């Protein structure tokens, strides 16, 4: 495994941080952004990936992409 992200791209070797850890780190950043945008503390359920009883915060979880970007899944 490679500990430098640039080296992992250049050599096509696996980066030291696995996908699960990377995803959890990414989720934390998005949660912080949603808390800042709503201006309040939030309660997050990681199993359902939602804010129970908080529709305003839930709308910020999956926002539409700006054109020309789209999700192909």
Backbone atoms as SQL, in Angstrom:
CREATE TABLE atoms (id INTEGER PRIMARY KEY, chain TEXT, resi INTEGER, resn TEXT, atom TEXT, x REAL, y REAL, z REAL);
INSERT INTO atoms VALUES
  (1, 'A', 1, 'UNK', 'N', 0.834, -1.189, 0.000),
  (2, 'A', 1, 'UNK', 'CA', 0.000, 0.000, 0.000),
  (3, 'A', 1, 'UNK', 'C', 0.875, 1.247, 0.000),
  (4, 'A', 2, 'UNK', 'N', 0.327, 2.308, -0.538),
  (5, 'A', 2, 'UNK', 'CA', 1.043, 3.571, -0.651),
  (6, 'A', 2, 'UNK', 'C', 0.408, 4.575, 0.304),
  (7, 'A', 3, 'UNK', 'N', 1.230, 5.360, 0.992),
  (8, 'A', 3, 'UNK', 'CA', 0.682, 6.335, 1.935),
  (9, 'A', 3, 'UNK', 'C', 0.565, 7.731, 1.336),
  (10, 'A', 4, 'UNK', 'N', 1.046, 7.929, 0.116),
  (11, 'A', 4, 'UNK', 'CA', 0.931, 9.203, -0.561),
  (12, 'A', 4, 'UNK', 'C', -0.085, 9.036, -1.698),
  (13, 'A', 5, 'UNK', 'N', -1.155, 9.822, -1.645),
  (14, 'A', 5, 'UNK', 'CA', -2.235, 9.674, -2.618),
  (15, 'A', 5, 'UNK', 'C', -1.742, 9.864, -4.053),
  (16, 'A', 6, 'UNK', 'N', -0.902, 10.873, -4.271),
  (17, 'A', 6, 'UNK', 'CA', -0.385, 11.113, -5.629),
  (18, 'A', 6, 'UNK', 'C', 0.386, 9.902, -6.141),
  (19, 'A', 7, 'UNK', 'N', 1.209, 9.301, -5.284),
  (20, 'A', 7, 'UNK', 'CA', 1.962, 8.117, -5.687),
  (21, 'A', 7, 'UNK', 'C', 1.038, 6.952, -6.024),
  (22, 'A', 8, 'UNK', 'N', -0.055, 6.824, -5.265),
  (23, 'A', 8, 'UNK', 'CA', -0.977, 5.722, -5.540),
  (24, 'A', 8, 'UNK', 'C', -1.629, 5.883, -6.909),
  (25, 'A', 9, 'UNK', 'N', -1.900, 7.110, -7.306),
  (26, 'A', 9, 'UNK', 'CA', -2.487, 7.355, -8.627),
  (27, 'A', 9, 'UNK', 'C', -1.463, 7.072, -9.720),
  (28, 'A', 10, 'UNK', 'N', -0.247, 7.570, -9.534),
  (29, 'A', 10, 'UNK', 'CA', 0.787, 7.388, -10.554),
  (30, 'A', 10, 'UNK', 'C', 1.179, 5.920, -10.729),
  (31, 'A', 11, 'UNK', 'N', 1.228, 5.172, -9.614),
  (32, 'A', 11, 'UNK', 'CA', 1.665, 3.772, -9.686),
  (33, 'A', 11, 'UNK', 'C', 0.504, 2.795, -9.781),
  (34, 'A', 12, 'UNK', 'N', -0.733, 3.303, -9.587),
  (35, 'A', 12, 'UNK', 'CA', -1.944, 2.475, -9.583),
  (36, 'A', 12, 'UNK', 'C', -1.927, 1.431, -8.470),
  (37, 'A', 13, 'UNK', 'N', -1.201, 1.732, -7.398),
  (38, 'A', 13, 'UNK', 'CA', -1.191, 0.853, -6.228),
  (39, 'A', 13, 'UNK', 'C', -2.219, 1.353, -5.226),
  (40, 'A', 14, 'UNK', 'N', -2.700, 0.458, -4.387),
  (41, 'A', 14, 'UNK', 'CA', -3.755, 0.781, -3.432),
  (42, 'A', 14, 'UNK', 'C', -3.271, 1.821, -2.436),
  (43, 'A', 15, 'UNK', 'N', -4.109, 2.831, -2.208),
  (44, 'A', 15, 'UNK', 'CA', -3.821, 3.885, -1.239),
  (45, 'A', 15, 'UNK', 'C', -4.032, 3.340, 0.167),
  (46, 'A', 16, 'UNK', 'N', -3.303, 3.856, 1.137),
  (47, 'A', 16, 'UNK', 'CA', -3.318, 3.351, 2.506),
  (48, 'A', 16, 'UNK', 'C', -4.649, 3.482, 3.234),
  (49, 'A', 17, 'UNK', 'N', -5.464, 4.431, 2.861),
  (50, 'A', 17, 'UNK', 'CA', -6.759, 4.603, 3.518),
  (51, 'A', 17, 'UNK', 'C', -7.788, 3.796, 2.737),
  (52, 'A', 18, 'UNK', 'N', -8.528, 2.930, 3.441),
  (53, 'A', 18, 'UNK', 'CA', -9.505, 2.110, 2.726),
  (54, 'A', 18, 'UNK', 'C', -10.783, 2.897, 2.434),
  (55, 'A', 19, 'UNK', 'N', -11.654, 2.304, 1.655),
  (56, 'A', 19, 'UNK', 'CA', -12.861, 2.981, 1.181),
  (57, 'A', 19, 'UNK', 'C', -13.819, 3.326, 2.312),
  (58, 'A', 20, 'UNK', 'N', -13.933, 2.445, 3.303),
  (59, 'A', 20, 'UNK', 'CA', -14.868, 2.689, 4.411),
  (60, 'A', 20, 'UNK', 'C', -14.420, 3.895, 5.224),
  (61, 'A', 21, 'UNK', 'N', -13.131, 3.955, 5.554),
  (62, 'A', 21, 'UNK', 'CA', -12.608, 5.093, 6.312),
  (63, 'A', 21, 'UNK', 'C', -12.770, 6.384, 5.520),
  (64, 'A', 22, 'UNK', 'N', -12.482, 6.325, 4.240),
  (65, 'A', 22, 'UNK', 'CA', -12.652, 7.501, 3.398),
  (66, 'A', 22, 'UNK', 'C', -14.096, 7.966, 3.350),
  (67, 'A', 23, 'UNK', 'N', -15.026, 7.026, 3.249),
  (68, 'A', 23, 'UNK', 'CA', -16.445, 7.371, 3.212),
  (69, 'A', 23, 'UNK', 'C', -16.884, 8.001, 4.528),
  (70, 'A', 24, 'UNK', 'N', -16.452, 7.446, 5.657),
  (71, 'A', 24, 'UNK', 'CA', -16.825, 8.001, 6.963),
  (72, 'A', 24, 'UNK', 'C', -16.271, 9.415, 7.132),
  (73, 'A', 25, 'UNK', 'N', -15.052, 9.640, 6.679),
  (74, 'A', 25, 'UNK', 'CA', -14.467, 10.977, 6.744),
  (75, 'A', 25, 'UNK', 'C', -15.275, 11.958, 5.897),
  (76, 'A', 26, 'UNK', 'N', -15.689, 11.517, 4.736),
  (77, 'A', 26, 'UNK', 'CA', -16.478, 12.354, 3.842),
  (78, 'A', 26, 'UNK', 'C', -17.837, 12.691, 4.461),
  (79, 'A', 27, 'UNK', 'N', -18.464, 11.706, 5.093),
  (80, 'A', 27, 'UNK', 'CA', -19.757, 11.933, 5.734),
  (81, 'A', 27, 'UNK', 'C', -19.636, 12.990, 6.829),
  (82, 'A', 28, 'UNK', 'N', -18.556, 12.925, 7.621),
  (83, 'A', 28, 'UNK', 'CA', -18.366, 13.916, 8.690),
  (84, 'A', 28, 'UNK', 'C', -18.285, 15.336, 8.136),
  (85, 'A', 29, 'UNK', 'N', -17.598, 15.499, 7.031),
  (86, 'A', 29, 'UNK', 'CA', -17.499, 16.825, 6.411),
  (87, 'A', 29, 'UNK', 'C', -18.875, 17.308, 5.958),
  (88, 'A', 30, 'UNK', 'N', -19.653, 16.425, 5.336),
  (89, 'A', 30, 'UNK', 'CA', -20.997, 16.805, 4.886),
  (90, 'A', 30, 'UNK', 'C', -21.916, 17.111, 6.067),
  (91, 'A', 31, 'UNK', 'N', -21.806, 16.340, 7.149),
  (92, 'A', 31, 'UNK', 'CA', -22.622, 16.614, 8.340),
  (93, 'A', 31, 'UNK', 'C', -22.290, 17.984, 8.920),
  (94, 'A', 32, 'UNK', 'N', -21.009, 18.308, 8.983),
  (95, 'A', 32, 'UNK', 'CA', -20.609, 19.619, 9.488),
  (96, 'A', 32, 'UNK', 'C', -21.164, 20.729, 8.599),
  (97, 'A', 33, 'UNK', 'N', -21.116, 20.534, 7.291),
  (98, 'A', 33, 'UNK', 'CA', -21.643, 21.521, 6.358),
  (99, 'A', 33, 'UNK', 'C', -23.149, 21.713, 6.552),
  (100, 'A', 34, 'UNK', 'N', -23.880, 20.624, 6.736),
  (101, 'A', 34, 'UNK', 'CA', -25.330, 20.728, 6.943),
  (102, 'A', 34, 'UNK', 'C', -25.623, 21.431, 8.268),
  (103, 'A', 35, 'UNK', 'N', -24.858, 21.138, 9.307),
  (104, 'A', 35, 'UNK', 'CA', -25.054, 21.818, 10.602),
  (105, 'A', 35, 'UNK', 'C', -24.799, 23.317, 10.469),
  (106, 'A', 36, 'UNK', 'N', -23.763, 23.685, 9.732),
  (107, 'A', 36, 'UNK', 'CA', -23.475, 25.110, 9.518),
  (108, 'A', 36, 'UNK', 'C', -24.596, 25.769, 8.736),
  (109, 'A', 37, 'UNK', 'N', -25.079, 25.094, 7.699),
  (110, 'A', 37, 'UNK', 'CA', -26.132, 25.676, 6.859),
  (111, 'A', 37, 'UNK', 'C', -27.461, 25.819, 7.591),
  (112, 'A', 38, 'UNK', 'N', -27.771, 24.879, 8.502),
  (113, 'A', 38, 'UNK', 'CA', -29.016, 24.985, 9.260),
  (114, 'A', 38, 'UNK', 'C', -28.848, 25.880, 10.481),
  (115, 'A', 39, 'UNK', 'N', -27.604, 26.065, 10.931),
  (116, 'A', 39, 'UNK', 'CA', -27.332, 26.939, 12.075),
  (117, 'A', 39, 'UNK', 'C', -27.718, 26.349, 13.414),
  (118, 'A', 40, 'UNK', 'N', -27.730, 25.017, 13.503),
  (119, 'A', 40, 'UNK', 'CA', -28.119, 24.393, 14.776),
  (120, 'A', 40, 'UNK', 'C', -27.513, 23.006, 14.912),
  (121, 'A', 41, 'UNK', 'N', -27.621, 22.465, 16.135),
  (122, 'A', 41, 'UNK', 'CA', -27.167, 21.102, 16.370),
  (123, 'A', 41, 'UNK', 'C', -28.140, 20.137, 15.711),
  (124, 'A', 42, 'UNK', 'N', -27.606, 19.012, 15.254),
  (125, 'A', 42, 'UNK', 'CA', -28.428, 18.027, 14.565),
  (126, 'A', 42, 'UNK', 'C', -28.226, 16.649, 15.178),
  (127, 'A', 43, 'UNK', 'N', -29.239, 15.816, 15.053),
  (128, 'A', 43, 'UNK', 'CA', -29.140, 14.419, 15.473),
  (129, 'A', 43, 'UNK', 'C', -29.165, 13.567, 14.210),
  (130, 'A', 44, 'UNK', 'N', -28.105, 12.787, 14.007),
  (131, 'A', 44, 'UNK', 'CA', -27.946, 12.005, 12.784),
  (132, 'A', 44, 'UNK', 'C', -28.024, 10.520, 13.091),
  (133, 'A', 45, 'UNK', 'N', -28.788, 9.781, 12.293),
  (134, 'A', 45, 'UNK', 'CA', -28.882, 8.326, 12.429),
  (135, 'A', 45, 'UNK', 'C', -28.035, 7.690, 11.323),
  (136, 'A', 46, 'UNK', 'N', -26.874, 7.104, 11.672),
  (137, 'A', 46, 'UNK', 'CA', -26.003, 6.550, 10.638),
  (138, 'A', 46, 'UNK', 'C', -26.564, 5.306, 9.954),
  (139, 'A', 47, 'UNK', 'N', -27.488, 4.615, 10.596),
  (140, 'A', 47, 'UNK', 'CA', -28.079, 3.420, 9.984),
  (141, 'A', 47, 'UNK', 'C', -29.001, 3.812, 8.829),
  (142, 'A', 48, 'UNK', 'N', -29.872, 4.781, 9.086),
  (143, 'A', 48, 'UNK', 'CA', -30.800, 5.226, 8.036),
  (144, 'A', 48, 'UNK', 'C', -30.210, 6.361, 7.196),
  (145, 'A', 49, 'UNK', 'N', -29.052, 6.856, 7.584),
  (146, 'A', 49, 'UNK', 'CA', -28.389, 7.986, 6.932),
  (147, 'A', 49, 'UNK', 'C', -29.372, 9.143, 6.775),
  (148, 'A', 50, 'UNK', 'N', -29.923, 9.554, 7.916),
  (149, 'A', 50, 'UNK', 'CA', -30.896, 10.643, 7.900),
  (150, 'A', 50, 'UNK', 'C', -30.901, 11.354, 9.245),
  (151, 'A', 51, 'UNK', 'N', -31.600, 12.485, 9.272),
  (152, 'A', 51, 'UNK', 'CA', -31.808, 13.249, 10.488),
  (153, 'A', 51, 'UNK', 'C', -33.255, 13.003, 10.923),
  (154, 'A', 52, 'UNK', 'N', -33.486, 12.119, 11.897),
  (155, 'A', 52, 'UNK', 'CA', -34.856, 11.788, 12.299),
  (156, 'A', 52, 'UNK', 'C', -35.653, 13.029, 12.730),
  (157, 'A', 53, 'UNK', 'N', -36.810, 13.194, 12.108),
  (158, 'A', 53, 'UNK', 'CA', -37.709, 14.291, 12.462),
  (159, 'A', 53, 'UNK', 'C', -37.244, 15.664, 12.021),
  (160, 'A', 54, 'UNK', 'N', -36.292, 15.750, 11.107),
  (161, 'A', 54, 'UNK', 'CA', -35.776, 17.049, 10.675),
  (162, 'A', 54, 'UNK', 'C', -35.743, 17.094, 9.141),
  (163, 'A', 55, 'UNK', 'N', -36.875, 17.432, 8.557),
  (164, 'A', 55, 'UNK', 'CA', -36.989, 17.438, 7.097),
  (165, 'A', 55, 'UNK', 'C', -36.111, 18.489, 6.439),
  (166, 'A', 56, 'UNK', 'N', -35.909, 19.624, 7.107),
  (167, 'A', 56, 'UNK', 'CA', -35.054, 20.667, 6.530),
  (168, 'A', 56, 'UNK', 'C', -33.624, 20.152, 6.359),
  (169, 'A', 57, 'UNK', 'N', -33.106, 19.469, 7.357),
  (170, 'A', 57, 'UNK', 'CA', -31.753, 18.909, 7.259),
  (171, 'A', 57, 'UNK', 'C', -31.718, 17.751, 6.276),
  (172, 'A', 58, 'UNK', 'N', -32.757, 16.933, 6.256),
  (173, 'A', 58, 'UNK', 'CA', -32.799, 15.788, 5.335),
  (174, 'A', 58, 'UNK', 'C', -32.785, 16.233, 3.873),
  (175, 'A', 59, 'UNK', 'N', -33.381, 17.379, 3.575),
  (176, 'A', 59, 'UNK', 'CA', -33.370, 17.881, 2.196),
  (177, 'A', 59, 'UNK', 'C', -31.958, 18.234, 1.732),
  (178, 'A', 60, 'UNK', 'N', -31.065, 18.510, 2.671),
  (179, 'A', 60, 'UNK', 'CA', -29.692, 18.876, 2.328),
  (180, 'A', 60, 'UNK', 'C', -28.793, 17.660, 2.115),
  (181, 'A', 61, 'UNK', 'N', -29.285, 16.461, 2.411),
  (182, 'A', 61, 'UNK', 'CA', -28.474, 15.252, 2.259),
  (183, 'A', 61, 'UNK', 'C', -28.238, 14.921, 0.800),
  (184, 'A', 62, 'UNK', 'N', -29.275, 14.904, 0.004),
  (185, 'A', 62, 'UNK', 'CA', -29.164, 14.493, -1.389),
  (186, 'A', 62, 'UNK', 'C', -29.697, 15.603, -2.276),
  (187, 'A', 63, 'UNK', 'N', -28.843, 16.554, -2.588),
  (188, 'A', 63, 'UNK', 'CA', -29.262, 17.695, -3.376),
  (189, 'A', 63, 'UNK', 'C', -29.066, 17.410, -4.865),
  (190, 'A', 64, 'UNK', 'N', -29.904, 18.005, -5.709),
  (191, 'A', 64, 'UNK', 'CA', -29.746, 17.783, -7.144),
  (192, 'A', 64, 'UNK', 'C', -28.417, 18.354, -7.637),
  (193, 'A', 65, 'UNK', 'N', -27.842, 17.697, -8.632),
  (194, 'A', 65, 'UNK', 'CA', -26.588, 18.157, -9.222),
  (195, 'A', 65, 'UNK', 'C', -26.868, 19.252, -10.242),
  (196, 'A', 66, 'UNK', 'N', -25.909, 20.149, -10.367),
  (197, 'A', 66, 'UNK', 'CA', -26.030, 21.195, -11.379),
  (198, 'A', 66, 'UNK', 'C', -25.639, 20.627, -12.736),
  (199, 'A', 67, 'UNK', 'N', -26.338, 21.090, -13.769),
  (200, 'A', 67, 'UNK', 'CA', -26.007, 20.662, -15.132),
  (201, 'A', 67, 'UNK', 'C', -24.592, 21.119, -15.469),
  (202, 'A', 68, 'UNK', 'N', -23.836, 20.360, -16.184),
  (203, 'A', 68, 'UNK', 'CA', -24.190, 19.169, -16.935),
  (204, 'A', 68, 'UNK', 'C', -23.984, 17.885, -16.142),
  (205, 'A', 69, 'UNK', 'N', -23.718, 17.963, -14.835),
  (206, 'A', 69, 'UNK', 'CA', -23.420, 16.787, -14.035),
  (207, 'A', 69, 'UNK', 'C', -24.685, 15.996, -13.750),
  (208, 'A', 70, 'UNK', 'N', -24.540, 14.669, -13.754),
  (209, 'A', 70, 'UNK', 'CA', -25.657, 13.790, -13.390),
  (210, 'A', 70, 'UNK', 'C', -25.088, 12.495, -12.868),
  (211, 'A', 71, 'UNK', 'N', -25.867, 11.815, -12.065),
  (212, 'A', 71, 'UNK', 'CA', -25.442, 10.552, -11.473),
  (213, 'A', 71, 'UNK', 'C', -25.898, 9.410, -12.353),
  (214, 'A', 72, 'UNK', 'N', -24.992, 8.502, -12.679),
  (215, 'A', 72, 'UNK', 'CA', -25.343, 7.328, -13.457),
  (216, 'A', 72, 'UNK', 'C', -25.168, 6.118, -12.550),
  (217, 'A', 73, 'UNK', 'N', -26.246, 5.608, -12.006),
  (218, 'A', 73, 'UNK', 'CA', -26.127, 4.498, -11.077),
  (219, 'A', 73, 'UNK', 'C', -26.982, 3.339, -11.407);
